[in-house]
Amino acid sequence: MRLAYWMYQGTAHHGVGRIANSMRGVHAVFHAPQGDDYVNPIFTMLERTPSFPQMTTSVVSGRDLAQGTIRLPETLQQIEAKLHPELMIVCASCSTILLQEDLQTISNSARTQAEVLVYDANPYRMQEILASEGLLNVLVKRYAQAQPLTPQPSVNVLGPASLGFHVRSDLMCLRRMMATLGVTINVVAPWGAALDDLRRLPAAWVNIAPYRELGQGAARQLQAEFGTPVIYEAPIGVQPTLRWLNRLVELLNEVGAQIDGPPVKLPPLTDFSLDGLSAPSGVPWFARTADMESFSGKQAFVYGDATHTVGTVKFLRDELAMEIAGAGTYLEHEADWMREQLEGYVPEDLLVTDEFQQVAKRIEALMPNLVCGTQMERHSCRKLDVPVMVIAPPTHIEDHLLAYRPQLGFDGADVLADTVYLTATLGLEKHLIDMFGDAGLEYADGPSDSALQAPVSAEATVDAEPMVVAAAPTAMALDDDVIQFVWVPEAQAMLKKVPFFVRGRVQRNTERFAREQGHTTITTELLLSAKESLGG
């Protein structure tokens, strides 16, 4: 295993915990040494729910190993006595799996009334996403039972899970759209599902599985065994949501025709709006306003999981007219699907890596106007002064909101557009700068002004020999070399007239332009040339 201090995915038993913590009457038991119980604090810190995580660690100590003591049966008995779960899922950690114990036989010796499932989530072969997807598949295969379809049109929603990205809001949005269509939700799994709910899964007319990372394997299994049709696409954006709704209605009516069920009709789009009167999304109108038109041609870099990266790239280009400078993912097993989906959207090959340093290097090389990424990119972009918005896990506590902030549906399109507008410094301030310049205003020196305080000779000119500037921010790294730039007083004065919130970006872009032109001294003429070259 590669040692890492920042990881895009959690461990295998983190994925097991996500499934167990999502369901009712299910409890995860980790057979692990002291210290491997870090998963519980992660859920406690990030998940905004009033209950404790449905996970317990059966601790394996050095003394236990020396004496041949196994505490797992006793732990299972204690959990049953206290919590009365229907199912306990036993999983070994990366340390204890090396012991190669027969956990099924050990668990059976506890003789509990609750079912015990030993899930082989080998941490050396899988991480969080594959482990959670695999466990959900096992549970669906184990409990789903053949039965008649519901009399009225119904769907299952597969994929929302504990610690998912805005899944609570996504689920609210899906419920609203289903209610507008007159379609009932049969089961949501794993979020809030009990074992009896898993048994009822085959009764739905159609399965909705919007997330590539979780739920689509279970949907394929239900389709293969029970013939339940599936809609896999994620309705991210206005036009994708319209296509998604039409496809869903088509599938429901195909099933209804086979069982003489009632038809489903797409109502007026105003019915999908929050007030029931206006357009379901403000994005088509908002994208044509002066503020949003300033996004046209601006560059974005998108990095994250498969679902949100593909959806965000298409939304930014198709609906906000932004250029895509690049995109990437940490999910190697989804790379081929993403390349197929993003053909024609991304000018270079997809960046596939789980090393955040490589992502940071790509961002620094591109210096886009906006980065849409994970919590890791949020940290990386802070030192680059690049606007960033989080669109995919791994996440921070602030990404688990109490407010309604979906990513799916018409409502999600509004949320994405608002987040882009509030994150990127591309709006009204740009028009004011272009029209009025500094307008006679003097801005207090911000953090980026330290570069302007370096001692520079008043006689410095374009032809002057390069001077070594002491202030570190005026040094630009190029491979293993460091280039020092000299700003003449007139150029410094011009730069100081740029508002502080974009001054750092202007300085870096100008120095990059100067480097490309072979200059190390920044004059007013060079600054203006850089401004014209960079489009404003």
N, C-alpha and C positions, 0 to 999 in steps of 0.2 A: 504493500500500500504506500502511496505517495504521501509524505508528511505535508500537511497544509495547515495554515492558520486562518485562512478564509476559504470557505467552501460554498459552492452554489447549491449543493444538495446536502441534506442530512444523511445520516447513516441508515442502514437497512431497518434497524429497530425503531428509528424515528418514523419511518414510513408505516411500520406496523402500528405504532402509537397513534398516528393520524387516523387510521381506520377504526381502531378500538375506541378512541376518544370521540369519534363521530356518532357512534351507535348507542342505542339504549339496550341495557342488559348484557353488554359485552365488556370484558375487562382484559387488558394486556398484562402479562406477567413476564418480566425480563429476568432471565437466569444470567446474572452478571456479577462481577466483582464491585466492591465499593468504588464509586467514581463514575461507573457507567450508568448511573441513575440521573445523569445530567438532562435526559429527555424531559423529565417531569418539570424542572424549572423553566425549560423553554416554553412549554405549553402554558405554564402558570403566568409567565411574564407577558407573552404575546397574545394569547387567546382571550378575547374580551367576553368571557362567559362567567356566570356566578359560581359554577361548580368546579371542584377539583378535577384534575386529569384522571381519566379512568385507566390508570397504569400503576403498577407496583413492581418494585425490584426485589427479587429473591436473591439476597446478597450471598455471594460465595467468597469467603475469607481464606486467607492463607492457612489458618488453623483448621478450617473445614477440610481443605485439600489434604493437609497432613494427616488428619484423623479419619479421612474417608467419609466425612459427614455430608449429607445432601439435604438441604433445607427446603427444597422445592415442594415436596408433598405437604409439609407443614404450612408453607406459605399459601398454597392453594386452599387448604382447609380453613385458614384464617380469613382469607378473602371471601369465601363462600359464607362463612358464619356472619361476617360483618356486612357484606354488600349484596349477597344473594343474586349473583349474575346468572344469566342463562348459559353463557359461554365464556370460557377463559381461554385466551390465546397465549400459548407459551412460546417464547422466542429467546434464543441464546444470543448473547452479545459477541462482539468480535473477539473478546478474550476467551470466554468460556466455550465457544464453539471449537476451540483447539483441543478441548478435553475429549471430544468425540463421545459424549455420553448418550445413552439411549433415553432421550427425554420423554418419549412416548410411554415407555415402560415405567419410568420414574413417576410420571404424572398419573398414570393409571393406578399406581399404588396408593395415591391419596384417597381414592374411592369417594369422590365428591358426587353430589347429585347433579351439579352443573356439568355440561359437556366440556371437555378439554380438547383443544385443537393445538397440536404442535406444528408451528409454521417454520419451515426451513428457510429463513431469510439469511442466507449466507452473506455476511458483509464483505467478503472478499470477491463476490461475484455480482453483487447488486448494491445500489444505493437507494435512497428514499423513494424515488418515483417508481422504479421497477418493483420494489418491495411492496409498496402500497397497492399498485395495480395488480400484482400477483395475488396478494391476499384477498382483495375484493373479488377477483375471479374465482378463487377457491371457495369463498363463502357463497357466491351466487350459484356455482355449480352444486354445492352441497345442499342448499336449502330451497332453491326455486322448484316449484311443483307445477305440473301441467294442470290447467283448469280453463273453464270458459272465459271468454273475453267479457269485460264489463258491458252492460247494456248501452251506456252512453259513451261518447268519445272520451278517451283517456290516454294519458301519457305517463311514462316514468321519466324522471330526471336523474341521470346517472353521472356521478362525478363530484358534486359538491362535498367537501370534506373539511374536517378540522384543520385549522391553520392554512386553508386555501386562500388564494388572493381575491379578496372582495366577494367571496362566494355567497355570503349571507345576502348582500345586496343583489348579486346576480340572480339568486333564487327568488328574491322578492320581485324582481323585474320579470322573470319567467312566469311567476304566478299571476302577475297582473296581465300579461299577454294571453295566458291560457284562459283566464276569467273573461277577457274581452272576446275570445273566440268561442266561449261556451264549452271549453274542454276541461275536464277534471284532471287533477294530478293524482295518479294511483299511488305511486311510491316515489319518494326521494331517497336515494341511497348513495353513499353510506350515511350522509348527514341526517341524523334524527331517526334512522331506521332501526327497528328491532328485527329479530329473527323471523317473526311472523310476517313482517313487511317483505322480507326477502322471499318468503314462500309465495307471496302474492304478485311478484314481479311479472309472471307470464300473463296476467289478466289484462295488461295494458294493450291498447291498440298500437302504439308507437313508442319507441324509446328515444329520448333526447339525450345525446352525449356530447356536450359542446367542448369538453376539454380533452386535448390529445393526451395529457399526462395521467388522467385517471377517469375510468368509466367506460372507455371505448372498448377495452377488452371484454368487459362484462356484457356490453351491448352486442358485440359480435357473437359471444357465447349464447346469449338469449335468442339471437336471430338464427343461429345454426341449429339450436335444439328445439325452439318453439316457434320459429318462423316470424318473430316480431320484427317488423321493419324499423330501421334506425335512421335518424337524421344526425349526422356527425358534425356538420359545420358549426362554427361559433358565430352567432350573429353580432359581429363587432362592426359598427358603422351603420349608417342609414340605409344605403343600398343593399349591403349584405343582409340586413334585418328584413327588408322587404322580400328579398329572394328566399330567405329562410322561412318566413311566414307562408309564402305561396307554396313552397315545397312541403311544409308540414301539413297544410290543408290538403294538398294533393295526396299525401300518404294516408292521412286519416280517412279521406273519402274512398280510397282504394280498399282499405280494410272494411269500412262501413258497407260498401257495395257487396262484399262477400258474405256479410252476416245480416244484411237488411237493416243496418243501423241508421240513425238519423244523419243527414249530411251536415257538413261544417262549411260555413261560408265566411269569407273574409269581410268584416264589416268596414264601414268608412274609416279611413286612417285617423280621423280626429278622435275616434273612440279609444285609441291607444295613448292619447296625450293625458297628462296628469289632470287637466281640467275638463277633458272630454269635449272641448270646443275648438282648440287650436290645432296646429300641425303637431304631429307626434314628436318632432325634433326641430330645434332651431338651427341645426347645423347648415342645411342648404341655404338658408337666408343669411346666416351669420358669416358664412364663408365668402359672401360677396360684399361684405361691408369693407370700408376703408381700412380699418384696423386689421382684419383678417387677411385682406389682400396683400398686406405687407409680408405675409408669410410665404407668398408665392415665390418659388425659386430658392428659398432658404433651405439649407441642408440639415438633415437629421440622421443620426446614427441610432439604430435600434438593436437592443441585445436582451435576451431573456429566454424564457421557455418557448416551446413551439407555438402554443395557442396564441399567446399575447404578442409575441414578436411578429408573426405573420399578420394577425389582425391589425396591429398598430401600424405596420409598414403600409398596408393597403389603405388604411384610413387616412394616414398623413398625406399620401400621394394622391389618392383618388378623390378625397373629399376636402382636403385643405390645400392641395396643389403644392405641397412641399417636395423638394428633391430628397431622395434617399442616398446619403453618402456611403452607407454600408449597413450591414446587419449581421447578426451572429447569434449563436446559441451555445449553451453548455450541455445540451442533450445530443450526444453523438448519434444515438439510435433514431433520432427524428430528423437528422440532417438531410437525408435524401428527400423526404417529404417536403421539407421547408424549401429546398432548392427548386423543387418542382413548382411549389406554390408561388415563389418569389421570382420566377423567371421573368425578366423584363423590368423588374422593380429595382433590383440591386445592381450597380455598375461593376461590382467585383464579386469574387467568389465568397460564399458565406463563411464567416469566421466561426469555426467550430473548436472551442477550447473550454476547459473548466479551470483555467488559470487566469485569475483576475488581472494579473500583471500584463498578460498579452492583450486583454481587452483595453486596459488603460493605455498601452502603447499605441494601439490602433486609433483610439480617440484622440490622443495627442497628435498623431500624424495627420488626422483629418481635420481636427479643430472645427467640428460642425457647429451650427447655430443652436442645436438642441440635441440632447441625448435622452433617449427613452430606454431605461434599463432597470437594473435591480438595485437593492440597497448597496451592493458593492460599487456599482457605477456612481452612485450618489456620493460615496466617499472619494472615489478616484477623481471625479469631476470638480470636487471642491477646490483642490489645489490648482486646477487648470482654469478656474473661473468660467466653466462652461455650464449653462443652464441644464438641469437634469430633472426628469420626472420618473417616478418608479411605476413600471407597468407590469412587473412580473416578480415572483418570488426568486430569491430569498428577500424577506421583508423586515421592516422595522415596526415597532409598536404603533407608530403613527399611520401605518398602512392597514391597521386593523381598526377601522373607524366605527363609531356608533351611528354616524349619519348614513343616509342612503346614498351610496356612491358606486353604482354598478359599472361594469365594463361592457355588459351585453345589452343588446336591444337599443331602441331609440333613446331611452334615458341614458344608457351608457355612452352613446355617441355625444350627447350633450356634455356629459362629465369629461370625456376625453378632450373635446374641443376647449372647454373651459380650462382644463389643466394645462394644455399646451399654451393657451393665451396667457395664463397667469404665471407660467414658468419661464417662457422664453422672453428675453428683452428685445422684442421685435415690433412692438405695437406703436402706440401714440408717441412715445418719446422719440422714436426714429424720425417721424414726420416733423416734430418740433425742432430737432437738431438740424435736419436738412433745410427747413424753411427759415429758421431764425438764428442758427448757430448758437453761440452762447447767450445771445440777447442781452449782453452786458452783465450777465450774472457771474459771480465768482463762487466757485465751489470749494468748500473746505477740503484740504488734502485728505484723501482716503488712504487705505493701506497700500494701494498700488503706487502712491506718489513717491515712495522711497526711491524709486528708480530715477526720479527727476531731481533728486537732491545731490546726485553725484557731482563732484567738482569737474567742470568743463571749461576749457579756455575760451574766452570771448573771441579769440581770433580763429577758432575752429571753423573750417570751411569744408566743402565737399572734397577738395584736393588735399586736405590735411592728412598727416599720417595717423593711422588709428591709435587711439589712446586707450589704455587699460582703465576701465571704469570700476571703481571699488564696489559699488552697490551690486549685490548679487542678482536682483531682479533684472538687470540689464544684460545678464549673461544668458545665451541660448545654447542648449546642448544639441549637438549634431553628432550622432553616433558616440564616439568616445572623445570628441573635441568640444571645446567650449568657445563660442564666438562672443567677443565683447563688442558692444555697440556704443558709439558716441552720439549723443543728441546735442545739436547746437542749440544755443539759447532760444532762437526764434522757433525752432521746432518744439522745444520744451514748452514754450509759452502757448503754442497752438494746441499741443496735447492737453495742457491744463484746462483749456476751455471746453474739452469734451466732458460731459457729465461723468461723475465718479463711477456710476454703476456700469458704464461700458468702457471706461478709460483703460482698464487692464487689457481688455480684448483688443482695443485699437492699437495699444503698444505692441502686443505680441504679434498681431497680424502685420503691422508695419515692419517689425524686425524680421519676420519671416520673409516678407516681400524683399527687404533689403538684402537678405542673405541670398535669395534666389537671383537677384540682380548683380551680386558680387560687391555690394557696398557694406561698409562697416560704420559709416558716418551718416546719421539721419539728419537731413535738412528739411526745410519746409517744402521744397519742390518734391523731394522723395516721399514725404508724408502724403502730399496731395496725389502723387502718382499711385501710391499704395491704395489710397482711398478710392480713386477712380478704378483701379484694377480689380479691387474687391467688391465693387458694385455699391459703393455708397458709404 
